[in-house]
């Protein structure tokens, strides 16, 4: 593996980790806010906050990895 491949993998890992963190935090905050509402909706009461957090983390992972690939392709086009 050369240096460019290592940088590409590092970029994907870093963006994916950031996506997992942001997605999980946003989903957890949304579920907490939903549960603390004066009149929570039935959807809010039915949904498990842990599964909602994992769902947000997986979406963040995909978004972060996609952003890294897109940024890399954009840099390659500019070269």
C-alpha positions, 0 to 999 in steps of 0.5 A: 500500500502506498501513501495515497492509499493509506491517506484515503483509508484514513480519510474514510475511517475519520469521516465515518467515525465522525458520522457515527458520533454525530448521527448517534448523538443527534438520534439520542438527543431527538429520542430524549427530547421526544420522551420529555415532551408534554404530550409524547406521540405514540410513535415516540413511546413505541420506539426504543431509544437504543435502537433509534441511536443505532439507526442514527449511528449507521446512517452517520457511518454511511454518510461519513464514508460517502462524504470521504469518497466524494471528497477524494474523487473531487480532489482527484478531478482537480489534479 
